[in-house]
Amino acid sequence: MEYLVVKFREDRQVVVDDHFLGSTNQVLEIEEGKHSISLAAPYDFMPHEWQVVLVNSTVVHPFEVDFK
């Protein structure tokens, strides 16, 4: 299992591989491997999507994605 934190200025649903996974600014559990990461509407953030490969993350040191 891998760990991901999606940072954003407000609470928003996180979309991983076209499925809702959880909320921004929280540690999320996700399968190891390649994933597309985005946020739910409204689409007032950049970039519109991240393509990431998750390997060797931990709860203490999760992979971080930052939307502006």
Jmol script that loads the backbone (N, CA, C; Angstrom):
load data "model"
ATOM      1  N   MET A   1       0.843  -1.178   0.000  1.00  0.00           N
ATOM      2  CA  MET A   1       0.000   0.000   0.000  1.00  0.00           C
ATOM      3  C   MET A   1       0.888   1.241   0.000  1.00  0.00           C
ATOM      4  N   GLU A   2       0.447   2.265  -0.729  1.00  0.00           N
ATOM      5  CA  GLU A   2       1.170   3.537  -0.800  1.00  0.00           C
ATOM      6  C   GLU A   2       0.318   4.627  -0.161  1.00  0.00           C
ATOM      7  N   TYR A   3       0.946   5.786   0.063  1.00  0.00           N
ATOM      8  CA  TYR A   3       0.281   6.885   0.759  1.00  0.00           C
ATOM      9  C   TYR A   3       0.467   8.184  -0.008  1.00  0.00           C
ATOM     10  N   LEU A   4      -0.598   8.975  -0.065  1.00  0.00           N
ATOM     11  CA  LEU A   4      -0.659  10.172  -0.892  1.00  0.00           C
ATOM     12  C   LEU A   4      -1.328  11.295  -0.117  1.00  0.00           C
ATOM     13  N   VAL A   5      -0.775  12.515  -0.242  1.00  0.00           N
ATOM     14  CA  VAL A   5      -1.424  13.716   0.264  1.00  0.00           C
ATOM     15  C   VAL A   5      -1.598  14.656  -0.911  1.00  0.00           C
ATOM     16  N   VAL A   6      -2.839  15.073  -1.147  1.00  0.00           N
ATOM     17  CA  VAL A   6      -3.134  16.026  -2.215  1.00  0.00           C
ATOM     18  C   VAL A   6      -3.421  17.363  -1.547  1.00  0.00           C
ATOM     19  N   LYS A   7      -2.535  18.331  -1.791  1.00  0.00           N
ATOM     20  CA  LYS A   7      -2.653  19.628  -1.142  1.00  0.00           C
ATOM     21  C   LYS A   7      -3.460  20.589  -2.017  1.00  0.00           C
ATOM     22  N   PHE A   8      -4.348  21.337  -1.341  1.00  0.00           N
ATOM     23  CA  PHE A   8      -5.142  22.369  -2.002  1.00  0.00           C
ATOM     24  C   PHE A   8      -5.597  23.353  -0.934  1.00  0.00           C
ATOM     25  N   ARG A   9      -5.918  24.564  -1.350  1.00  0.00           N
ATOM     26  CA  ARG A   9      -6.236  25.649  -0.404  1.00  0.00           C
ATOM     27  C   ARG A   9      -7.546  25.431   0.358  1.00  0.00           C
ATOM     28  N   GLU A  10      -8.385  24.513  -0.104  1.00  0.00           N
ATOM     29  CA  GLU A  10      -9.655  24.226   0.565  1.00  0.00           C
ATOM     30  C   GLU A  10      -9.936  22.734   0.479  1.00  0.00           C
ATOM     31  N   ASP A  11     -10.932  22.291   1.240  1.00  0.00           N
ATOM     32  CA  ASP A  11     -11.318  20.882   1.166  1.00  0.00           C
ATOM     33  C   ASP A  11     -12.005  20.618  -0.167  1.00  0.00           C
ATOM     34  N   ARG A  12     -11.556  19.575  -0.834  1.00  0.00           N
ATOM     35  CA  ARG A  12     -12.125  19.195  -2.125  1.00  0.00           C
ATOM     36  C   ARG A  12     -11.973  17.695  -2.258  1.00  0.00           C
ATOM     37  N   GLN A  13     -12.862  17.042  -2.967  1.00  0.00           N
ATOM     38  CA  GLN A  13     -12.725  15.610  -3.186  1.00  0.00           C
ATOM     39  C   GLN A  13     -11.578  15.336  -4.152  1.00  0.00           C
ATOM     40  N   VAL A  14     -10.805  14.306  -3.845  1.00  0.00           N
ATOM     41  CA  VAL A  14      -9.685  13.880  -4.677  1.00  0.00           C
ATOM     42  C   VAL A  14     -10.179  12.788  -5.623  1.00  0.00           C
ATOM     43  N   VAL A  15      -9.828  12.933  -6.894  1.00  0.00           N
ATOM     44  CA  VAL A  15     -10.219  11.962  -7.921  1.00  0.00           C
ATOM     45  C   VAL A  15      -8.960  11.228  -8.372  1.00  0.00           C
ATOM     46  N   VAL A  16      -8.945   9.911  -8.173  1.00  0.00           N
ATOM     47  CA  VAL A  16      -7.806   9.081  -8.578  1.00  0.00           C
ATOM     48  C   VAL A  16      -8.308   8.071  -9.599  1.00  0.00           C
ATOM     49  N   ASP A  17      -7.720   8.125 -10.794  1.00  0.00           N
ATOM     50  CA  ASP A  17      -8.112   7.194 -11.862  1.00  0.00           C
ATOM     51  C   ASP A  17      -9.628   7.202 -12.075  1.00  0.00           C
ATOM     52  N   ASP A  18     -10.214   8.421 -12.083  1.00  0.00           N
ATOM     53  CA  ASP A  18     -11.649   8.638 -12.332  1.00  0.00           C
ATOM     54  C   ASP A  18     -12.567   8.126 -11.219  1.00  0.00           C
ATOM     55  N   HIS A  19     -12.036   7.926 -10.010  1.00  0.00           N
ATOM     56  CA  HIS A  19     -12.836   7.501  -8.858  1.00  0.00           C
ATOM     57  C   HIS A  19     -12.536   8.417  -7.670  1.00  0.00           C
ATOM     58  N   PHE A  20     -13.550   8.762  -6.901  1.00  0.00           N
ATOM     59  CA  PHE A  20     -13.344   9.552  -5.697  1.00  0.00           C
ATOM     60  C   PHE A  20     -12.629   8.694  -4.658  1.00  0.00           C
ATOM     61  N   LEU A  21     -11.535   9.249  -4.085  1.00  0.00           N
ATOM     62  CA  LEU A  21     -10.746   8.484  -3.126  1.00  0.00           C
ATOM     63  C   LEU A  21     -10.832   9.046  -1.713  1.00  0.00           C
ATOM     64  N   GLY A  22     -11.010  10.345  -1.586  1.00  0.00           N
ATOM     65  CA  GLY A  22     -11.029  10.974  -0.269  1.00  0.00           C
ATOM     66  C   GLY A  22     -10.985  12.474  -0.431  1.00  0.00           C
ATOM     67  N   SER A  23     -10.454  13.159   0.581  1.00  0.00           N
ATOM     68  CA  SER A  23     -10.411  14.616   0.586  1.00  0.00           C
ATOM     69  C   SER A  23      -8.983  15.138   0.548  1.00  0.00           C
ATOM     70  N   THR A  24      -8.871  16.378   0.101  1.00  0.00           N
ATOM     71  CA  THR A  24      -7.570  17.038   0.077  1.00  0.00           C
ATOM     72  C   THR A  24      -7.037  17.220   1.496  1.00  0.00           C
ATOM     73  N   ASN A  25      -5.729  17.386   1.598  1.00  0.00           N
ATOM     74  CA  ASN A  25      -5.018  17.702   2.835  1.00  0.00           C
ATOM     75  C   ASN A  25      -5.121  16.613   3.899  1.00  0.00           C
ATOM     76  N   GLN A  26      -5.354  15.372   3.455  1.00  0.00           N
ATOM     77  CA  GLN A  26      -5.374  14.215   4.342  1.00  0.00           C
ATOM     78  C   GLN A  26      -4.542  13.097   3.711  1.00  0.00           C
ATOM     79  N   VAL A  27      -3.982  12.227   4.535  1.00  0.00           N
ATOM     80  CA  VAL A  27      -3.229  11.090   4.006  1.00  0.00           C
ATOM     81  C   VAL A  27      -4.214  10.055   3.479  1.00  0.00           C
ATOM     82  N   LEU A  28      -4.035   9.673   2.220  1.00  0.00           N
ATOM     83  CA  LEU A  28      -4.907   8.695   1.562  1.00  0.00           C
ATOM     84  C   LEU A  28      -4.112   7.436   1.248  1.00  0.00           C
ATOM     85  N   GLU A  29      -4.732   6.272   1.383  1.00  0.00           N
ATOM     86  CA  GLU A  29      -4.103   5.007   1.001  1.00  0.00           C
ATOM     87  C   GLU A  29      -4.459   4.702  -0.446  1.00  0.00           C
ATOM     88  N   ILE A  30      -3.470   4.213  -1.186  1.00  0.00           N
ATOM     89  CA  ILE A  30      -3.661   3.942  -2.611  1.00  0.00           C
ATOM     90  C   ILE A  30      -2.726   2.806  -3.022  1.00  0.00           C
ATOM     91  N   GLU A  31      -3.115   2.079  -4.037  1.00  0.00           N
ATOM     92  CA  GLU A  31      -2.280   0.980  -4.548  1.00  0.00           C
ATOM     93  C   GLU A  31      -0.988   1.526  -5.162  1.00  0.00           C
ATOM     94  N   GLU A  32       0.072   0.752  -5.079  1.00  0.00           N
ATOM     95  CA  GLU A  32       1.336   1.090  -5.727  1.00  0.00           C
ATOM     96  C   GLU A  32       1.133   1.148  -7.245  1.00  0.00           C
ATOM     97  N   GLY A  33       1.861   2.052  -7.905  1.00  0.00           N
ATOM     98  CA  GLY A  33       1.816   2.108  -9.359  1.00  0.00           C
ATOM     99  C   GLY A  33       1.491   3.480  -9.904  1.00  0.00           C
ATOM    100  N   LYS A  34       1.159   3.519 -11.194  1.00  0.00           N
ATOM    101  CA  LYS A  34       0.887   4.764 -11.911  1.00  0.00           C
ATOM    102  C   LYS A  34      -0.582   5.151 -11.750  1.00  0.00           C
ATOM    103  N   HIS A  35      -0.811   6.450 -11.466  1.00  0.00           N
ATOM    104  CA  HIS A  35      -2.163   6.948 -11.246  1.00  0.00           C
ATOM    105  C   HIS A  35      -2.310   8.360 -11.806  1.00  0.00           C
ATOM    106  N   SER A  36      -3.541   8.706 -12.200  1.00  0.00           N
ATOM    107  CA  SER A  36      -3.871  10.091 -12.543  1.00  0.00           C
ATOM    108  C   SER A  36      -4.622  10.682 -11.352  1.00  0.00           C
ATOM    109  N   ILE A  37      -4.181  11.880 -10.935  1.00  0.00           N
ATOM    110  CA  ILE A  37      -4.731  12.532  -9.756  1.00  0.00           C
ATOM    111  C   ILE A  37      -5.342  13.859 -10.182  1.00  0.00           C
ATOM    112  N   SER A  38      -6.558  14.123  -9.740  1.00  0.00           N
ATOM    113  CA  SER A  38      -7.226  15.389 -10.018  1.00  0.00           C
ATOM    114  C   SER A  38      -8.142  15.726  -8.847  1.00  0.00           C
ATOM    115  N   LEU A  39      -8.890  16.829  -8.989  1.00  0.00           N
ATOM    116  CA  LEU A  39      -9.835  17.249  -7.971  1.00  0.00           C
ATOM    117  C   LEU A  39     -11.223  17.346  -8.580  1.00  0.00           C
ATOM    118  N   ALA A  40     -12.232  17.268  -7.731  1.00  0.00           N
ATOM    119  CA  ALA A  40     -13.611  17.424  -8.184  1.00  0.00           C
ATOM    120  C   ALA A  40     -13.879  18.890  -8.527  1.00  0.00           C
ATOM    121  N   ALA A  41     -14.956  19.127  -9.265  1.00  0.00           N
ATOM    122  CA  ALA A  41     -15.366  20.479  -9.664  1.00  0.00           C
ATOM    123  C   ALA A  41     -15.622  21.343  -8.429  1.00  0.00           C
ATOM    124  N   PRO A  42     -15.488  22.663  -8.552  1.00  0.00           N
ATOM    125  CA  PRO A  42     -15.204  23.416  -9.762  1.00  0.00           C
ATOM    126  C   PRO A  42     -13.738  23.305 -10.159  1.00  0.00           C
ATOM    127  N   TYR A  43     -13.474  23.468 -11.436  1.00  0.00           N
ATOM    128  CA  TYR A  43     -12.128  23.271 -11.977  1.00  0.00           C
ATOM    129  C   TYR A  43     -11.339  24.573 -11.953  1.00  0.00           C
ATOM    130  N   ASP A  44     -11.105  25.071 -10.745  1.00  0.00           N
ATOM    131  CA  ASP A  44     -10.405  26.336 -10.532  1.00  0.00           C
ATOM    132  C   ASP A  44      -8.996  26.102  -9.985  1.00  0.00           C
ATOM    133  N   PHE A  45      -8.315  25.102 -10.511  1.00  0.00           N
ATOM    134  CA  PHE A  45      -6.989  24.731 -10.009  1.00  0.00           C
ATOM    135  C   PHE A  45      -6.082  24.375 -11.181  1.00  0.00           C
ATOM    136  N   MET A  46      -4.793  24.403 -10.913  1.00  0.00           N
ATOM    137  CA  MET A  46      -3.789  24.045 -11.914  1.00  0.00           C
ATOM    138  C   MET A  46      -2.757  23.153 -11.256  1.00  0.00           C
ATOM    139  N   PRO A  47      -2.153  22.233 -11.939  1.00  0.00           N
ATOM    140  CA  PRO A  47      -2.589  21.732 -13.245  1.00  0.00           C
ATOM    141  C   PRO A  47      -3.911  20.990 -13.092  1.00  0.00           C
ATOM    142  N   HIS A  48      -4.538  20.649 -14.183  1.00  0.00           N
ATOM    143  CA  HIS A  48      -5.827  19.965 -14.113  1.00  0.00           C
ATOM    144  C   HIS A  48      -5.677  18.498 -13.733  1.00  0.00           C
ATOM    145  N   GLU A  49      -4.475  17.956 -13.910  1.00  0.00           N
ATOM    146  CA  GLU A  49      -4.240  16.549 -13.570  1.00  0.00           C
ATOM    147  C   GLU A  49      -2.759  16.310 -13.365  1.00  0.00           C
ATOM    148  N   TRP A  50      -2.440  15.452 -12.428  1.00  0.00           N
ATOM    149  CA  TRP A  50      -1.075  14.970 -12.213  1.00  0.00           C
ATOM    150  C   TRP A  50      -1.026  13.501 -12.622  1.00  0.00           C
ATOM    151  N   GLN A  51       0.044  13.098 -13.286  1.00  0.00           N
ATOM    152  CA  GLN A  51       0.333  11.693 -13.550  1.00  0.00           C
ATOM    153  C   GLN A  51       1.490  11.321 -12.625  1.00  0.00           C
ATOM    154  N   VAL A  52       1.277  10.375 -11.733  1.00  0.00           N
ATOM    155  CA  VAL A  52       2.291  10.023 -10.735  1.00  0.00           C
ATOM    156  C   VAL A  52       2.516   8.515 -10.703  1.00  0.00           C
ATOM    157  N   VAL A  53       3.708   8.131 -10.246  1.00  0.00           N
ATOM    158  CA  VAL A  53       4.026   6.728  -9.983  1.00  0.00           C
ATOM    159  C   VAL A  53       4.335   6.644  -8.496  1.00  0.00           C
ATOM    160  N   LEU A  54       3.526   5.897  -7.770  1.00  0.00           N
ATOM    161  CA  LEU A  54       3.684   5.786  -6.323  1.00  0.00           C
ATOM    162  C   LEU A  54       4.441   4.518  -5.961  1.00  0.00           C
ATOM    163  N   VAL A  55       5.585   4.722  -5.305  1.00  0.00           N
ATOM    164  CA  VAL A  55       6.429   3.624  -4.844  1.00  0.00           C
ATOM    165  C   VAL A  55       7.169   4.105  -3.600  1.00  0.00           C
ATOM    166  N   ASN A  56       7.272   3.260  -2.601  1.00  0.00           N
ATOM    167  CA  ASN A  56       8.076   3.520  -1.404  1.00  0.00           C
ATOM    168  C   ASN A  56       7.626   4.723  -0.578  1.00  0.00           C
ATOM    169  N   SER A  57       6.342   5.029  -0.554  1.00  0.00           N
ATOM    170  CA  SER A  57       5.843   6.083   0.331  1.00  0.00           C
ATOM    171  C   SER A  57       5.442   5.454   1.659  1.00  0.00           C
ATOM    172  N   THR A  58       5.329   6.279   2.684  1.00  0.00           N
ATOM    173  CA  THR A  58       4.911   5.794   3.997  1.00  0.00           C
ATOM    174  C   THR A  58       3.874   6.755   4.566  1.00  0.00           C
ATOM    175  N   VAL A  59       3.216   6.357   5.642  1.00  0.00           N
ATOM    176  CA  VAL A  59       2.266   7.243   6.309  1.00  0.00           C
ATOM    177  C   VAL A  59       2.985   8.495   6.787  1.00  0.00           C
ATOM    178  N   VAL A  60       4.202   8.334   7.296  1.00  0.00           N
ATOM    179  CA  VAL A  60       4.975   9.462   7.815  1.00  0.00           C
ATOM    180  C   VAL A  60       5.516  10.331   6.680  1.00  0.00           C
ATOM    181  N   HIS A  61       5.859   9.719   5.543  1.00  0.00           N
ATOM    182  CA  HIS A  61       6.396  10.433   4.376  1.00  0.00           C
ATOM    183  C   HIS A  61       5.583  10.072   3.134  1.00  0.00           C
ATOM    184  N   PRO A  62       4.340  10.574   3.045  1.00  0.00           N
ATOM    185  CA  PRO A  62       3.517  10.259   1.877  1.00  0.00           C
ATOM    186  C   PRO A  62       3.992  11.030   0.645  1.00  0.00           C
ATOM    187  N   PHE A  63       3.654  10.534  -0.523  1.00  0.00           N
ATOM    188  CA  PHE A  63       3.888  11.254  -1.770  1.00  0.00           C
ATOM    189  C   PHE A  63       2.967  12.469  -1.757  1.00  0.00           C
ATOM    190  N   GLU A  64       3.483  13.640  -2.155  1.00  0.00           N
ATOM    191  CA  GLU A  64       2.686  14.867  -2.126  1.00  0.00           C
ATOM    192  C   GLU A  64       2.427  15.402  -3.526  1.00  0.00           C
ATOM    193  N   VAL A  65       1.196  15.818  -3.758  1.00  0.00           N
ATOM    194  CA  VAL A  65       0.786  16.480  -4.998  1.00  0.00           C
ATOM    195  C   VAL A  65       0.169  17.800  -4.575  1.00  0.00           C
ATOM    196  N   ASP A  66       0.558  18.897  -5.236  1.00  0.00           N
ATOM    197  CA  ASP A  66       0.099  20.232  -4.845  1.00  0.00           C
ATOM    198  C   ASP A  66      -0.630  20.896  -6.005  1.00  0.00           C
ATOM    199  N   PHE A  67      -1.904  21.177  -5.816  1.00  0.00           N
ATOM    200  CA  PHE A  67      -2.693  21.924  -6.796  1.00  0.00           C
ATOM    201  C   PHE A  67      -2.771  23.379  -6.346  1.00  0.00           C
ATOM    202  N   LYS A  68      -2.661  24.285  -7.285  1.00  0.00           N
ATOM    203  CA  LYS A  68      -2.740  25.735  -6.999  1.00  0.00           C
ATOM    204  C   LYS A  68      -4.034  26.306  -7.484  1.00  0.00           C
TER     205      LYS A  68
END
end "model"
wireframe off; spacefill off
backbone 0.3
color backbone group
